[in-house]
Structures are given as C-alpha cells and as structure tokens.
Amino acid sequence: MKGLDDSIGRFLDGLDQAGRKRVLRPVDPLPAGRVRVGGRELVNFSSNDYLGLSRHPEVVERSRRWLNEYGAGSGASRLVTGHLAAMEALEAKIARCKQTEAALILASGWQCNASVLPALLDKALWGAEPLVFADKLIHASLHAGLELSGARRYRYRHDDLDHLESLLKAHADKEGPRFIVTETVFSMDGDVTDMAALAALASRWDAFLYVDEAHATGVLGANGFGLSPGMGAELAMGTFSKGLGSFGAYVACSARLRHYLINRASGLIYATGLPPAVLGAIDAALDLVPRLEGERTRLQMMGRRLRDGLRAAGLDTGPSASQIVPLILGDEGRTLAVAKALEDRGILGIAIRPPTVPPGTSRIRFALSAVHSDADLDRLLAAILDAVEATP
Ligand SMILES: Cc1ncc(COP(=O)(O)O)c(C=O)c1O
C-alpha cells in the first residue's frame, strides 16, 4: 500500500520525539523472581506473579497432565465443542472459591472486561439506557468495555466514595439502571478499595456492582480469593494471569447471569476456549491458594517495609497498601533514567508513563512476589535510594 511506511514512520518518529516509543524486550524467566535480559540476570520487580505460582511444581505438573490427557488445544469455541467437561468442573470450583452461585471462564482479563461490560450494558436488556459510575483510574480493559457499550458514563474521583455518592444523587432523576465499575486493588497505585463501604453504597442506590479483582485474586481476602466474596457484588471478575501464575479470567456471579453471558458476551461466543494446559494450571493454583496464608502475610509485610523505607527517604509511594508499590517520580524522562539506573544495579523495575497513568504521575511500579527473599528486598531498597540520588 502506497504511503503506509511513511505514515507509520511519521507516527513512530512522533512517539520517539516525545520519548514515548515503546519496544518489546525479550526476557528469559528464571527461578526465584529473576529474569535474564540482554544476557544479564536481574531481580524482577515488575512481574505480577505475586505468589511465584507460574513455576510452582504442582501447577506445572497439573498443566502437563491436562496437556497430555486432553491435547494442546480445545479445538473450538465453547458453544461449539470447546467446553471441556473438565472446564465445567473447574468453573464450579471457582464459584465455590468466590462464594457465588456460578462462575464463567474467559480467555483473558482484557477479553472479559471488553466483552462482558457491553453485554451487561445493553439498553435493549433494560428497556432504558444504563448509567455507569466508574472510578477515574480503572484499567484500560474496563474503559474498552465501557466505550464499546456506548453507555452514559460518569467518572468519580479515584477511590472517593463521597464523590461517587454525590454523582449518583445528581443523576437520581434519570431513568435507567445504575452500574458501579471499579477495581478492588488498583493496578498502578496498589491501593485497596473499602469493599464493605462500596457494597453498602451500591445497595443503598440499588446499583449493579462490577468489581475487577485482577490484582486481589490469590493475594487478599479470606483464603486468598479476593475481597468480593460475601459482599454482594453482582459480578466480580478476576484473572488467573497474575497472582495465580498462568492465564485467563473468571466472572463470578449468579447462575442466571452466567447463562446470560454465555448467550451475549462476544469474548466467549466468538473465541476458542482456553487450552487444557492453561486450565490444568488454573485448577492446581485454585487448590494451592488457600494454603498460602504464610506467603500472603509475607507479601503484605514486604509491601509495608518497602513503603516505609521509601517514605522515610521522602519518596512518594502514593496511596499504596498492597504488594504493588509505585515510586511516583512525576517526570517521564527522570522516571526512565531512574529505571535505567536501577537496571545498572541489577534490578528490573519498569517505568510506567502516560497514557497508562495520568500525565505528571510517571512512576516505577514495583510488584513484590513472595518468592523474593529478604535480601532481595534490602537490595531493592538500597538500589532505589542510590539510583534516585544519582539521577537528579
Ligand atoms: C485491573 C486489571 N484488569 C484486567 C487486566 C487484564 O488482564 P489480562 O492480563 O489477564 O488480560 C489487567 C492486566 O493488566 C488489570 O490490571
């Protein structure tokens, strides 16, 4: 096609000049929270494998067993012949873990949010156009789902339930069902939603509560199954790709809602079911998670130590209260320079910049894992203090 290379070239040059051109960097994962990058071994503080389950022997073994038993692929979409009997049992297990009537597996967290929200927010289902009240900092996949739905959207200040309530009040005269969409652990700030207060507010306003538990699953809540169980959210989604160490996503909800989504969520209807090796890994991780209370306690303690150390040095860790600890530096160039200085000191901490986070809040997002040792954490803290000082 004529002009294609020129147009794309101009676009990429623009990104480059703005310091925002991204590139893919090949890594080799290593045990104990390490990776090899460009021939060097680094301690990886940017992975979401919070419990180290991606390499846990029981997870790897069951993944291998399901691969041998059922083959490399599920062969079709779930409504055709891709709904393995083992998957049906796995969904019942997820529902037990999440204390809901039913659960549904989707191919990824992104695919789940981008296709479940438009299915739920269909005006034809409700007889009136839905109103959505969403936290300002929700993940891109939730935005994608809301955008696709075309529903009326009102964004409340991050984690500000008073603002949420004032918006609900301001639009109380409008017709249509109310939806509240948020996360229980925010992916870029690591702060934790007050689930009891949110659920009470949703119930007061008779709003449908949709929570994303991607970063809470495996890590927080009773038995590690997140903050939504028993709280009355109409729908909790979460992923198996972070704390559970493999891939895929779930929706935990009523049996009727599950049935509806099977008939309406395009991400389920028009996509091949997850492969057996991934399903086996999920199955094993769900069995392991309740037994990992010690790892969860340790993770929280590590988060506290890192925050305390950084804050004592006058550094900004935002509202973090979990295993995700951002070092908010503000300026994009400085954030990149500190990330590079960390790498020179053997630490991998990826710079996160706009549009992933709001302008002026560039940061290095540190994600802790229970497989990191105390010595790793000491080394991280010392490296950060040193790198920040060396990078004016
Ligand atoms: C809050 C949140 N929701 C959903 C997703 C998407 O999940 P997945 O990576 O499984 O597609 C992510 C991952 O980046 C996330 O942080």
The ligand as an ORCA input file, in Angstrom:
! r2SCAN-3c Opt
* xyz 0 1
  C      -7.149     -4.343     36.704
  C      -6.887     -5.215     35.515
  N      -7.924     -5.788     34.883
  C      -7.743     -6.581     33.815
  C      -6.489     -6.829     33.311
  C      -6.319     -7.685     32.095
  O      -5.997     -8.980     32.456
  P      -5.188     -9.949     31.470
  O      -3.761     -9.535     31.559
  O      -5.462    -11.303     32.014
  O      -5.739     -9.756     30.103
  C      -5.371     -6.284     33.948
  C      -3.999     -6.605     33.466
  O      -3.211     -5.843     33.094
  C      -5.569     -5.433     35.067
  O      -4.530     -4.853     35.669
*
